[in-house]
């Protein structure tokens, strides 16, 4: 099967959007990537290493109860994203106002982050915290649809793997910087900046405001450098019409680019497993391996440095051997490491440190390669639509990891009779990752630019 540079490998498929235009100025690439740096506090500080750990702590209820409540909240958020993404993603594509929509969603995420200040450490506030985290997850996911759709403005077929890896790596490195800043400034000292202490969870709550300020400041370059490409005659479409258009898009992909459609399904599985690793990793570190809040943050700092550098490095490999191989290598490693964590769950921090850090080597590369894989296949003018479908298919499966995590904990309690069986949740994540690995093995690799080493699918 022949491959066109920058185009899809399937016969008759439209030329990739990445082939349009020429070289991209480096400052524009930096401006695109800095958005990930600026919005990373929601992922790193709020949903991974600080706020969800705070929310699943003893002040809000038992470990099993709060962990399962978190999994239910994330499950509901995933379902809502699946319902909203077709409408919002297609709207950006039709109007060409991708940057405007991204700006609005970014500032909405800022508002949600700041509102977490009002979640006090008491059982009654658990539901407020879960609602805000769930809402923020929805906003962040829809914002990513618009952010991903802008990659064709800053990448070419020759460097899309490196650009995608650079953007994702910037996010991880931004996460470590903001995490350390908040840890040193507010969380670790007995009396932090501005007299903040740990009384009434004030150190954590003020840190959430810090996340909001960080996002406002570091997304300014993005919105100064990137511009909408408005389409004045863009047709309006309501909710029902948007879903009809979604059905037509799927039918068209089935006829013209079946490999793209198959990849969307496969990536839905493994991306949810990858999200599960980071969503529940810090929770497991605290509840199963005995990490203190401070140790979780220090671990998170080391994890983000490793994840950021490995993602940038794997981006170069992506352009050389193809994104499919990067994805499969990463998933296989993650499955093996998660199984090792389950088997050695009684080993405490000495076990989690090396295995947990090893996990972070592979999560980012798989995520970045998934984005670059799809970017290579998207026809010109369809970035918002296809990345909207990417989000939709991902969120259709997004209930899997949280649900599998919670169900595995319940199963472990029945099998072992123990009060704390949180470590069984690891097996739930393993099941989703392994399913994704099996399915993605049947996907044909994405084409690469002329001159790149060609590998069989």
C-alpha positions as a Markdown table, in Angstrom:
| # | Residue | x | y | z |
|---|---|---|---|---|
| 1 | Unk | 0.0 | 0.0 | 0.0 |
| 2 | Unk | 1.5 | 3.3 | -1.1 |
| 3 | Unk | 2.0 | 6.2 | 1.3 |
| 4 | Unk | 2.0 | 9.9 | 0.4 |
| 5 | Unk | 4.2 | 12.2 | 2.4 |
| 6 | Unk | 2.1 | 13.7 | 5.1 |
| 7 | Unk | -1.0 | 12.0 | 3.9 |
| 8 | Unk | -3.0 | 9.0 | 4.9 |
| 9 | Unk | -1.9 | 5.6 | 3.7 |
| 10 | Unk | -5.3 | 4.5 | 2.7 |
| 11 | Unk | -6.2 | 4.7 | -0.9 |
| 12 | Unk | -8.2 | 7.8 | -1.8 |
| 13 | Unk | -7.8 | 9.4 | 1.6 |
| 14 | Unk | -7.5 | 13.2 | 1.7 |
| 15 | Unk | -4.2 | 14.8 | 2.1 |
| 16 | Unk | -3.2 | 15.4 | 5.7 |
| 17 | Unk | -3.7 | 18.9 | 7.2 |
| 18 | Unk | 0.0 | 18.7 | 8.3 |
| 19 | Unk | 1.1 | 18.9 | 4.7 |
| 20 | Unk | -0.5 | 22.3 | 4.2 |
| 21 | Unk | 1.8 | 25.3 | 4.6 |
| 22 | Unk | 5.6 | 25.3 | 5.1 |
| 23 | Unk | 8.0 | 25.7 | 7.9 |
| 24 | Unk | 6.6 | 26.9 | 11.2 |
| 25 | Unk | 8.4 | 29.7 | 13.2 |
| 26 | Unk | 9.9 | 28.3 | 16.4 |
| 27 | Unk | 8.3 | 31.0 | 18.6 |
| 28 | Unk | 4.9 | 29.8 | 17.4 |
| 29 | Unk | 5.7 | 26.2 | 18.4 |
| 30 | Unk | 6.8 | 27.5 | 21.8 |
| 31 | Unk | 3.6 | 29.5 | 22.2 |
| 32 | Unk | 1.5 | 26.4 | 21.4 |
| 33 | Unk | 3.5 | 24.2 | 23.8 |
| 34 | Unk | 3.4 | 26.7 | 26.6 |
| 35 | Unk | -0.4 | 26.2 | 26.9 |
| 36 | Unk | 0.3 | 22.7 | 28.2 |
| 37 | Unk | 2.8 | 24.2 | 30.6 |
| 38 | Unk | 0.3 | 26.7 | 31.8 |
| 39 | Unk | -2.7 | 24.4 | 32.3 |
| 40 | Unk | -0.8 | 21.5 | 33.7 |
| 41 | Unk | -1.5 | 22.4 | 37.4 |
| 42 | Unk | -5.0 | 21.0 | 37.0 |
| 43 | Unk | -3.6 | 17.6 | 36.0 |
| 44 | Unk | -0.5 | 17.5 | 38.1 |
| 45 | Unk | -1.5 | 19.3 | 41.3 |
| 46 | Unk | -5.3 | 18.9 | 41.4 |
| 47 | Unk | -6.2 | 15.5 | 39.9 |
| 48 | Unk | -2.9 | 13.6 | 40.6 |
| 49 | Unk | -0.6 | 14.6 | 43.4 |
| 50 | Unk | -2.3 | 17.1 | 45.8 |
| 51 | Unk | -6.0 | 17.7 | 45.7 |
| 52 | Unk | -7.3 | 14.2 | 45.1 |
| 53 | Unk | -4.9 | 12.9 | 47.8 |
| 54 | Unk | -6.3 | 15.6 | 50.1 |
| 55 | Unk | -9.9 | 14.7 | 49.1 |
| 56 | Unk | -9.4 | 11.0 | 49.7 |
| 57 | Unk | -7.8 | 11.6 | 53.1 |
| 58 | Unk | -9.2 | 10.6 | 56.5 |
| 59 | Unk | -10.8 | 14.0 | 57.1 |
| 60 | Unk | -13.4 | 13.2 | 54.4 |
| 61 | Unk | -14.1 | 9.5 | 55.2 |
| 62 | Unk | -12.6 | 6.0 | 55.1 |
| 63 | Unk | -10.0 | 5.2 | 52.4 |
| 64 | Unk | -12.2 | 2.8 | 50.5 |
| 65 | Unk | -15.3 | 5.2 | 50.6 |
| 66 | Unk | -13.4 | 8.3 | 49.4 |
| 67 | Unk | -11.5 | 6.3 | 46.7 |
| 68 | Unk | -14.6 | 4.8 | 45.4 |
| 69 | Unk | -16.4 | 8.2 | 45.5 |
| 70 | Unk | -13.6 | 9.7 | 43.5 |
| 71 | Unk | -13.9 | 6.9 | 40.9 |
| 72 | Unk | -17.6 | 7.5 | 40.6 |
| 73 | Unk | -17.2 | 11.2 | 40.1 |
| 74 | Unk | -14.6 | 10.7 | 37.4 |
| 75 | Unk | -16.8 | 8.1 | 35.7 |
| 76 | Unk | -19.7 | 10.6 | 35.6 |
| 77 | Unk | -17.4 | 13.3 | 34.2 |
| 78 | Unk | -16.2 | 11.0 | 31.5 |
| 79 | Unk | -19.8 | 10.2 | 30.4 |
| 80 | Unk | -20.6 | 13.9 | 30.2 |
| 81 | Unk | -17.5 | 14.6 | 28.1 |
| 82 | Unk | -18.5 | 11.9 | 25.7 |
| 83 | Unk | -21.9 | 13.6 | 25.3 |
| 84 | Unk | -20.5 | 17.2 | 24.9 |
| 85 | Unk | -17.4 | 16.7 | 22.8 |
| 86 | Unk | -19.2 | 16.1 | 19.4 |
| 87 | Unk | -21.2 | 19.3 | 19.8 |
| 88 | Unk | -18.3 | 21.5 | 21.0 |
| 89 | Unk | -15.6 | 20.0 | 18.8 |
| 90 | Unk | -17.6 | 20.3 | 15.6 |
| 91 | Unk | -18.6 | 23.9 | 16.5 |
| 92 | Unk | -14.9 | 24.9 | 16.6 |
| 93 | Unk | -14.3 | 23.2 | 13.3 |
| 94 | Unk | -17.3 | 24.8 | 11.6 |
| 95 | Unk | -16.6 | 28.3 | 12.7 |
| 96 | Unk | -12.8 | 28.3 | 12.8 |
| 97 | Unk | -12.9 | 30.0 | 16.2 |
| 98 | Unk | -10.7 | 27.3 | 17.8 |
| 99 | Unk | -8.5 | 29.8 | 19.7 |
| 100 | Unk | -11.5 | 31.7 | 21.0 |
| 101 | Unk | -13.0 | 28.6 | 22.4 |
| 102 | Unk | -9.7 | 27.5 | 23.8 |
| 103 | Unk | -9.4 | 30.8 | 25.6 |
| 104 | Unk | -12.9 | 30.6 | 27.1 |
| 105 | Unk | -12.3 | 27.0 | 28.3 |
| 106 | Unk | -8.9 | 28.0 | 29.8 |
| 107 | Unk | -10.4 | 30.7 | 31.9 |
| 108 | Unk | -13.3 | 28.4 | 33.0 |
| 109 | Unk | -10.6 | 26.0 | 34.2 |
| 110 | Unk | -9.0 | 28.9 | 36.1 |
| 111 | Unk | -12.3 | 29.6 | 37.9 |
| 112 | Unk | -12.8 | 25.9 | 38.9 |
| 113 | Unk | -9.3 | 25.7 | 40.2 |
| 114 | Unk | -9.8 | 28.8 | 42.3 |
| 115 | Unk | -13.1 | 27.5 | 43.6 |
| 116 | Unk | -11.4 | 24.5 | 45.2 |
| 117 | Unk | -10.3 | 27.0 | 47.9 |
| 118 | Unk | -13.7 | 26.5 | 49.4 |
| 119 | Unk | -13.4 | 22.8 | 50.0 |
| 120 | Unk | -12.6 | 22.4 | 53.7 |
| 121 | Unk | -11.4 | 19.2 | 55.3 |
| 122 | Unk | -14.7 | 17.8 | 56.6 |
| 123 | Unk | -17.0 | 15.0 | 55.3 |
| 124 | Unk | -19.7 | 17.3 | 54.1 |
| 125 | Unk | -17.3 | 19.1 | 51.7 |
| 126 | Unk | -16.4 | 15.9 | 50.0 |
| 127 | Unk | -19.2 | 16.3 | 47.5 |
| 128 | Unk | -18.3 | 19.9 | 46.6 |
| 129 | Unk | -14.7 | 18.8 | 46.0 |
| 130 | Unk | -15.8 | 15.9 | 43.8 |
| 131 | Unk | -18.2 | 18.1 | 41.8 |
| 132 | Unk | -15.5 | 20.7 | 41.2 |
| 133 | Unk | -12.9 | 18.1 | 40.2 |
| 134 | Unk | -15.4 | 16.4 | 37.9 |
| 135 | Unk | -16.4 | 19.8 | 36.3 |
| 136 | Unk | -12.8 | 20.7 | 35.8 |
| 137 | Unk | -12.1 | 17.4 | 34.2 |
| 138 | Unk | -14.8 | 18.0 | 31.7 |
| 139 | Unk | -13.6 | 21.5 | 30.9 |
| 140 | Unk | -10.0 | 20.3 | 30.6 |
| 141 | Unk | -10.9 | 17.5 | 28.2 |
| 142 | Unk | -12.9 | 19.7 | 25.9 |
| 143 | Unk | -10.1 | 22.4 | 26.0 |
| 144 | Unk | -7.7 | 19.7 | 24.8 |
| 145 | Unk | -9.9 | 19.1 | 21.8 |
| 146 | Unk | -9.3 | 22.6 | 20.7 |
| 147 | Unk | -5.6 | 22.6 | 21.7 |
| 148 | Unk | -4.9 | 19.4 | 19.7 |
| 149 | Unk | -6.7 | 20.8 | 16.7 |
| 150 | Unk | -4.2 | 23.6 | 16.6 |
| 151 | Unk | -1.2 | 21.2 | 16.1 |
| 152 | Unk | -1.6 | 21.4 | 12.3 |
| 153 | Unk | -0.6 | 25.1 | 12.6 |
| 154 | Unk | 2.7 | 24.4 | 14.4 |
| 155 | Unk | 3.9 | 21.0 | 13.0 |
| 156 | Unk | 4.8 | 19.5 | 9.6 |
| 157 | Unk | 4.8 | 15.8 | 8.6 |
| 158 | Unk | 8.6 | 15.7 | 9.2 |
| 159 | Unk | 8.5 | 16.9 | 12.8 |
| 160 | Unk | 5.0 | 16.2 | 14.2 |
| 161 | Unk | 6.3 | 13.5 | 16.6 |
| 162 | Unk | 8.9 | 15.9 | 18.0 |
| 163 | Unk | 6.4 | 18.8 | 18.2 |
| 164 | Unk | 3.8 | 16.6 | 20.0 |
| 165 | Unk | 6.4 | 15.2 | 22.3 |
| 166 | Unk | 7.8 | 18.7 | 23.0 |
| 167 | Unk | 4.3 | 20.0 | 23.9 |
| 168 | Unk | 3.5 | 17.0 | 26.2 |
| 169 | Unk | 7.0 | 17.2 | 27.7 |
| 170 | Unk | 6.5 | 20.9 | 28.4 |
| 171 | Unk | 3.3 | 20.0 | 30.3 |
| 172 | Unk | 5.1 | 17.5 | 32.5 |
| 173 | Unk | 8.0 | 19.9 | 33.2 |
| 174 | Unk | 5.5 | 22.7 | 33.9 |
| 175 | Unk | 3.8 | 20.4 | 36.3 |
| 176 | Unk | 7.0 | 19.8 | 38.3 |
| 177 | Unk | 7.8 | 23.5 | 38.5 |
| 178 | Unk | 4.4 | 24.5 | 39.8 |
| 179 | Unk | 4.2 | 21.5 | 42.2 |
| 180 | Unk | 7.6 | 22.3 | 43.7 |
| 181 | Unk | 6.7 | 26.0 | 44.0 |
| 182 | Unk | 3.5 | 25.2 | 45.9 |
| 183 | Unk | 5.2 | 22.6 | 48.0 |
| 184 | Unk | 8.0 | 24.9 | 49.1 |
| 185 | Unk | 5.8 | 28.0 | 49.4 |
| 186 | Unk | 2.7 | 26.6 | 51.1 |
| 187 | Unk | 2.5 | 22.9 | 51.8 |
| 188 | Unk | 5.8 | 21.8 | 53.3 |
| 189 | Unk | 6.6 | 24.7 | 55.8 |
| 190 | Unk | 4.8 | 24.8 | 59.1 |
| 191 | Unk | 4.2 | 28.5 | 58.3 |
| 192 | Unk | 4.4 | 29.2 | 54.6 |
| 193 | Unk | 4.2 | 32.3 | 52.5 |
| 194 | Unk | 1.7 | 34.9 | 53.7 |
| 195 | Unk | 1.4 | 33.1 | 57.0 |
| 196 | Unk | -0.3 | 30.1 | 55.5 |
| 197 | Unk | -0.4 | 27.0 | 57.7 |
| 198 | Unk | -2.0 | 23.5 | 57.5 |
| 199 | Unk | -4.9 | 24.5 | 59.8 |
| 200 | Unk | -8.2 | 23.7 | 58.2 |
| 201 | Unk | -6.4 | 22.5 | 55.1 |
| 202 | Unk | -5.4 | 26.1 | 54.3 |
| 203 | Unk | -2.1 | 25.1 | 52.7 |
| 204 | Unk | -3.8 | 22.9 | 50.2 |
| 205 | Unk | -6.7 | 25.3 | 49.6 |
| 206 | Unk | -4.4 | 28.3 | 48.9 |
| 207 | Unk | -2.4 | 26.1 | 46.6 |
| 208 | Unk | -5.5 | 25.7 | 44.4 |
| 209 | Unk | -5.6 | 29.5 | 44.0 |
| 210 | Unk | -1.9 | 29.3 | 43.1 |
| 211 | Unk | -2.9 | 26.9 | 40.3 |
| 212 | Unk | -5.4 | 29.3 | 38.9 |
| 213 | Unk | -2.9 | 32.2 | 38.9 |
| 214 | Unk | -0.3 | 30.0 | 37.2 |
| 215 | Unk | -2.7 | 29.1 | 34.4 |
| 216 | Unk | -3.7 | 32.7 | 33.8 |
| 217 | Unk | 0.0 | 33.9 | 33.5 |
| 218 | Unk | 1.4 | 31.2 | 31.4 |
| 219 | Unk | -1.3 | 30.9 | 28.8 |
| 220 | Unk | -0.9 | 34.6 | 27.8 |
| 221 | Unk | 1.7 | 33.8 | 25.1 |
| 222 | Unk | -0.5 | 31.2 | 23.5 |
| 223 | Unk | -3.4 | 33.6 | 23.0 |
| 224 | Unk | -1.1 | 36.4 | 21.8 |
| 225 | Unk | 0.6 | 34.2 | 19.1 |
| 226 | Unk | -2.2 | 31.9 | 17.8 |
| 227 | Unk | -5.2 | 33.3 | 15.9 |
| 228 | Unk | -8.6 | 32.0 | 14.8 |
| 229 | Unk | -9.2 | 31.1 | 11.2 |
| 230 | Unk | -12.9 | 32.2 | 11.2 |
| 231 | Unk | -15.3 | 31.0 | 8.5 |
| 232 | Unk | -18.0 | 33.7 | 8.3 |
| 233 | Unk | -20.4 | 31.5 | 6.3 |
| 234 | Unk | -20.1 | 28.6 | 8.8 |
| 235 | Unk | -23.5 | 26.9 | 9.2 |
| 236 | Unk | -25.1 | 26.7 | 12.6 |
| 237 | Unk | -26.0 | 23.3 | 14.1 |
| 238 | Unk | -28.0 | 22.4 | 17.2 |
| 239 | Unk | -27.4 | 19.5 | 19.5 |
| 240 | Unk | -29.4 | 17.0 | 17.4 |
| 241 | Unk | -27.9 | 18.1 | 14.2 |
| 242 | Unk | -24.4 | 17.9 | 15.7 |
| 243 | Unk | -25.0 | 14.2 | 16.5 |
| 244 | Unk | -26.3 | 13.6 | 13.0 |
| 245 | Unk | -23.1 | 15.2 | 11.7 |
| 246 | Unk | -21.1 | 12.9 | 14.0 |
| 247 | Unk | -22.8 | 9.9 | 12.5 |
| 248 | Unk | -21.9 | 11.1 | 9.0 |
| 249 | Unk | -18.3 | 11.7 | 10.0 |
| 250 | Unk | -18.1 | 8.1 | 11.3 |
| 251 | Unk | -19.6 | 6.8 | 8.1 |
| 252 | Unk | -17.2 | 8.8 | 6.0 |
| 253 | Unk | -14.2 | 7.5 | 8.0 |
| 254 | Unk | -15.5 | 4.0 | 7.7 |
| 255 | Unk | -15.6 | 4.4 | 3.9 |
| 256 | Unk | -12.4 | 6.5 | 3.3 |
| 257 | Unk | -10.1 | 5.9 | 6.3 |
| 258 | Unk | -11.1 | 2.7 | 8.2 |
| 259 | Unk | -7.7 | 2.6 | 9.8 |
| 260 | Unk | -8.3 | 6.0 | 11.4 |
| 261 | Unk | -11.6 | 4.8 | 12.8 |
| 262 | Unk | -10.1 | 1.6 | 14.2 |
| 263 | Unk | -7.3 | 3.7 | 15.8 |
| 264 | Unk | -9.9 | 5.9 | 17.5 |
| 265 | Unk | -11.4 | 2.9 | 19.1 |
| 266 | Unk | -8.1 | 1.3 | 20.1 |
| 267 | Unk | -6.8 | 4.6 | 21.5 |
| 268 | Unk | -10.0 | 5.0 | 23.5 |
| 269 | Unk | -9.0 | 2.0 | 25.5 |
| 270 | Unk | -5.4 | 2.6 | 26.1 |
| 271 | Unk | -5.7 | 6.3 | 26.7 |
| 272 | Unk | -8.2 | 5.6 | 29.5 |
| 273 | Unk | -5.7 | 3.2 | 31.0 |
| 274 | Unk | -3.0 | 5.8 | 30.8 |
| 275 | Unk | -5.3 | 8.3 | 32.5 |
| 276 | Unk | -6.0 | 5.8 | 35.2 |
| 277 | Unk | -2.3 | 5.5 | 36.0 |
| 278 | Unk | -2.0 | 9.2 | 36.8 |
| 279 | Unk | -5.4 | 9.7 | 38.3 |
| 280 | Unk | -5.0 | 6.9 | 40.9 |
| 281 | Unk | -1.2 | 6.6 | 41.1 |
| 282 | Unk | -0.8 | 9.1 | 43.9 |
| 283 | Unk | -3.9 | 7.8 | 45.7 |
| 284 | Unk | -2.4 | 4.3 | 45.7 |
| 285 | Unk | 1.0 | 5.7 | 46.8 |
| 286 | Unk | -0.7 | 7.2 | 49.9 |
| 287 | Unk | -3.4 | 4.6 | 50.7 |
| 288 | Unk | -1.4 | 1.4 | 49.9 |
| 289 | Unk | 2.3 | 2.2 | 50.0 |
| 290 | Unk | 2.2 | 4.5 | 53.1 |
| 291 | Unk | 3.4 | 7.7 | 51.5 |
| 292 | Unk | 2.8 | 10.9 | 53.4 |
| 293 | Unk | 1.4 | 14.0 | 51.6 |
| 294 | Unk | 4.9 | 15.4 | 51.5 |
| 295 | Unk | 6.3 | 12.2 | 50.1 |
| 296 | Unk | 3.6 | 12.1 | 47.4 |
| 297 | Unk | 4.6 | 15.6 | 46.3 |
| 298 | Unk | 8.3 | 14.8 | 46.2 |
| 299 | Unk | 7.5 | 11.7 | 44.2 |
| 300 | Unk | 5.4 | 13.7 | 41.9 |
| 301 | Unk | 8.2 | 16.2 | 41.3 |
| 302 | Unk | 10.6 | 13.4 | 40.3 |
| 303 | Unk | 7.9 | 11.7 | 38.3 |
| 304 | Unk | 7.2 | 14.8 | 36.2 |
| 305 | Unk | 10.8 | 15.4 | 35.4 |
| 306 | Unk | 11.3 | 11.9 | 34.2 |
| 307 | Unk | 8.0 | 11.9 | 32.3 |
| 308 | Unk | 8.8 | 15.2 | 30.6 |
| 309 | Unk | 12.3 | 14.3 | 29.5 |
| 310 | Unk | 11.2 | 10.8 | 28.3 |
| 311 | Unk | 8.3 | 12.2 | 26.3 |
| 312 | Unk | 10.5 | 14.7 | 24.5 |
| 313 | Unk | 13.0 | 11.9 | 23.8 |
| 314 | Unk | 10.4 | 9.5 | 22.6 |
| 315 | Unk | 9.1 | 12.2 | 20.3 |
| 316 | Unk | 12.3 | 12.0 | 18.3 |
| 317 | Unk | 11.8 | 8.2 | 18.2 |
| 318 | Unk | 8.2 | 8.7 | 17.1 |
| 319 | Unk | 9.4 | 10.4 | 13.9 |
| 320 | Unk | 11.9 | 7.6 | 13.2 |
| 321 | Unk | 10.1 | 4.4 | 13.9 |
| 322 | Unk | 6.5 | 5.5 | 13.9 |
| 323 | Unk | 4.0 | 6.2 | 16.6 |
| 324 | Unk | 2.5 | 2.7 | 16.7 |
| 325 | Unk | 5.7 | 1.1 | 17.9 |
| 326 | Unk | 6.2 | 3.8 | 20.5 |
| 327 | Unk | 2.6 | 3.2 | 21.8 |
| 328 | Unk | 3.1 | -0.6 | 22.0 |
| 329 | Unk | 6.5 | -0.4 | 23.7 |
| 330 | Unk | 5.0 | 1.9 | 26.3 |
| 331 | Unk | 1.8 | -0.1 | 27.0 |
| 332 | Unk | 3.7 | -3.4 | 27.3 |
| 333 | Unk | 6.1 | -1.8 | 29.8 |
| 334 | Unk | 3.2 | -0.3 | 31.8 |
| 335 | Unk | 1.4 | -3.6 | 32.1 |
| 336 | Unk | 4.5 | -5.3 | 33.4 |
| 337 | Unk | 5.3 | -2.6 | 35.9 |
| 338 | Unk | 1.7 | -2.4 | 37.2 |
| 339 | Unk | 1.6 | -6.2 | 37.8 |
| 340 | Unk | 4.9 | -5.9 | 39.7 |
| 341 | Unk | 3.3 | -3.2 | 41.9 |
| 342 | Unk | 0.3 | -5.4 | 42.7 |
| 343 | Unk | 2.5 | -8.4 | 43.6 |
| 344 | Unk | 4.8 | -6.3 | 45.8 |
| 345 | Unk | 2.2 | -4.1 | 47.4 |
| 346 | Unk | 3.4 | -4.9 | 50.9 |
| 347 | Unk | 6.8 | -3.5 | 50.2 |
| 348 | Unk | 6.0 | 0.1 | 51.1 |
| 349 | Unk | 7.8 | 3.2 | 49.7 |
| 350 | Unk | 10.9 | 1.2 | 48.9 |
| 351 | Unk | 9.0 | -0.7 | 46.2 |
| 352 | Unk | 6.8 | 2.2 | 44.9 |
| 353 | Unk | 9.7 | 4.6 | 44.3 |
| 354 | Unk | 11.5 | 2.6 | 41.6 |
| 355 | Unk | 8.5 | 1.0 | 40.1 |
| 356 | Unk | 6.4 | 4.2 | 40.2 |
| 357 | Unk | 9.1 | 6.3 | 38.6 |
| 358 | Unk | 9.6 | 3.6 | 35.9 |
| 359 | Unk | 5.9 | 3.9 | 35.1 |
| 360 | Unk | 6.3 | 7.6 | 34.4 |
| 361 | Unk | 8.8 | 6.8 | 31.7 |
| 362 | Unk | 6.1 | 5.4 | 29.5 |
| 363 | Unk | 2.8 | 7.2 | 30.1 |
| 364 | Unk | 3.7 | 10.5 | 28.4 |
| 365 | Unk | 5.3 | 8.9 | 25.3 |
| 366 | Unk | 2.2 | 6.8 | 24.7 |
| 367 | Unk | -0.1 | 9.8 | 25.0 |
| 368 | Unk | 2.1 | 12.0 | 22.8 |
| 369 | Unk | 2.4 | 9.3 | 20.1 |
| 370 | Unk | -1.3 | 8.8 | 20.1 |
| 371 | Unk | -1.8 | 12.5 | 19.3 |
| 372 | Unk | 0.9 | 12.5 | 16.6 |
| 373 | Unk | -0.5 | 9.3 | 15.1 |
| 374 | Unk | -3.9 | 10.9 | 14.6 |
| 375 | Unk | -2.4 | 14.3 | 13.4 |
| 376 | Unk | -0.8 | 12.4 | 10.5 |
| 377 | Unk | -4.1 | 11.1 | 9.3 |
| 378 | Unk | -6.4 | 14.1 | 9.7 |
| 379 | Unk | -7.5 | 15.6 | 6.3 |
| 380 | Unk | -7.1 | 19.3 | 5.7 |
| 381 | Unk | -9.9 | 21.4 | 7.4 |
| 382 | Unk | -11.0 | 18.5 | 9.6 |
| 383 | Unk | -8.7 | 18.9 | 12.7 |
| 384 | Unk | -11.5 | 20.0 | 15.1 |
| 385 | Unk | -13.9 | 17.4 | 13.9 |
| 386 | Unk | -11.5 | 14.5 | 14.1 |
| 387 | Unk | -10.0 | 15.5 | 17.4 |
| 388 | Unk | -13.5 | 16.1 | 18.7 |
| 389 | Unk | -14.3 | 12.5 | 17.7 |
| 390 | Unk | -11.0 | 11.5 | 19.3 |
| 391 | Unk | -12.2 | 13.0 | 22.6 |
| 392 | Unk | -15.6 | 11.5 | 22.2 |
| 393 | Unk | -14.4 | 8.0 | 21.6 |
| 394 | Unk | -11.9 | 8.4 | 24.4 |
| 395 | Unk | -14.6 | 9.6 | 26.9 |
| 396 | Unk | -17.0 | 6.8 | 25.8 |
| 397 | Unk | -14.3 | 4.5 | 27.3 |
| 398 | Unk | -13.3 | 6.9 | 30.1 |
| 399 | Unk | -15.6 | 5.3 | 32.5 |
| 400 | Unk | -13.6 | 2.1 | 32.3 |
| 401 | Unk | -10.5 | 2.9 | 34.4 |
| 402 | Unk | -12.4 | 4.6 | 37.3 |
| 403 | Unk | -15.0 | 1.9 | 37.2 |
| 404 | Unk | -12.5 | -0.9 | 37.0 |
| 405 | Unk | -10.5 | 0.6 | 39.8 |
| 406 | Unk | -13.5 | 0.8 | 42.1 |
| 407 | Unk | -14.8 | -2.7 | 41.2 |
| 408 | Unk | -11.4 | -4.2 | 41.7 |
| 409 | Unk | -11.2 | -2.7 | 45.2 |
| 410 | Unk | -14.7 | -4.2 | 46.0 |
| 411 | Unk | -13.6 | -7.5 | 44.6 |
| 412 | Unk | -10.4 | -7.5 | 46.7 |
| 413 | Unk | -12.4 | -6.8 | 49.8 |
| 414 | Unk | -14.6 | -9.8 | 49.2 |
| 415 | Unk | -11.7 | -12.1 | 48.3 |
| 416 | Unk | -9.4 | -11.1 | 51.1 |
| 417 | Unk | -11.7 | -9.9 | 53.8 |
| 418 | Unk | -9.4 | -7.0 | 54.4 |
| 419 | Unk | -10.6 | -3.5 | 55.3 |
| 420 | Unk | -8.1 | -1.7 | 52.9 |
| 421 | Unk | -7.9 | -3.4 | 49.5 |
| 422 | Unk | -7.1 | -0.3 | 47.5 |
| 423 | Unk | -4.1 | -2.1 | 46.0 |
| 424 | Unk | -6.5 | -4.3 | 44.1 |
| 425 | Unk | -7.4 | -1.3 | 42.1 |
| 426 | Unk | -4.1 | -1.7 | 40.3 |
| 427 | Unk | -5.5 | -4.8 | 38.6 |
| 428 | Unk | -8.4 | -2.8 | 37.2 |
| 429 | Unk | -6.0 | -0.4 | 35.5 |
| 430 | Unk | -3.9 | -3.3 | 34.2 |
| 431 | Unk | -7.0 | -4.8 | 32.6 |
| 432 | Unk | -7.7 | -1.6 | 30.7 |
| 433 | Unk | -4.1 | -1.1 | 29.6 |
| 434 | Unk | -3.8 | -4.7 | 28.4 |
| 435 | Unk | -7.0 | -4.5 | 26.4 |
| 436 | Unk | -5.7 | -1.4 | 24.7 |
| 437 | Unk | -2.4 | -3.1 | 23.9 |
| 438 | Unk | -4.2 | -6.1 | 22.3 |
| 439 | Unk | -6.5 | -3.9 | 20.2 |
| 440 | Unk | -3.9 | -1.4 | 19.0 |
| 441 | Unk | -1.7 | -4.3 | 17.7 |
| 442 | Unk | -4.2 | -4.6 | 14.8 |
| 443 | Unk | -3.9 | -0.9 | 13.8 |
| 444 | Unk | -1.8 | 0.0 | 10.7 |
| 445 | Unk | 1.0 | 2.4 | 11.6 |
| 446 | Unk | 0.5 | 6.1 | 10.6 |
| 447 | Unk | 2.4 | 7.2 | 7.5 |
| 448 | Unk | 5.5 | 9.4 | 7.9 |
| 449 | Unk | 7.0 | 12.1 | 5.7 |
| 450 | Unk | 9.2 | 11.3 | 2.7 |
| 451 | Unk | 12.7 | 10.5 | 3.8 |
| 452 | Unk | 11.6 | 9.0 | 7.1 |
| 453 | Unk | 12.5 | 5.4 | 7.7 |
| 454 | Unk | 9.6 | 3.3 | 6.4 |
| 455 | Unk | 8.6 | 0.4 | 8.6 |
| 456 | Unk | 6.0 | -2.3 | 8.0 |
| 457 | Unk | 2.7 | -1.8 | 9.8 |
